[in-house]
Amino acid sequence: RTTNGAKFMVEVSKSGRSMIIFANGSDYTIQFRRSTTFSAQQGGIFLQKVNNSLQVSTLDDIGLSITFQNRIIQFTLELGTKYKNLTKGLVGNFNNNPADDLIFPNG
């Protein structure tokens, strides 16, 4: 969810053969699958197909590259510098210290 309330979701389909893609409650799954040049904008979320990957960007300076292959979703997260020293958790700490990116919840 972005600061303006926009929502994006991707998940593996029940068959395990594709991604299910939603932005602000709208389903973009079929358009993404059928088009080699898919792009859409939905309330501050921008979607684009690039080399069979889904590129997502937001007005909040957040970017995702999402690839589905062999029943696995792989993603890369890009954050604007305004998020530096503000993030912690599953994607690591954005503080230029790779030594503290993989820490246990208990420290």
Buried (B, 14 or more C-beta within 10 A) or exposed (E): EBEEEBBBEBEBEEEEEBBBBBBBEEEBBEBBEEEEEBEBEBBBBBBBBEEEBBBBBBEBEBBBBBBBEEEEEEBEBEBEEEEEEEBEEEEBBBEEEEEEEEEEEEE
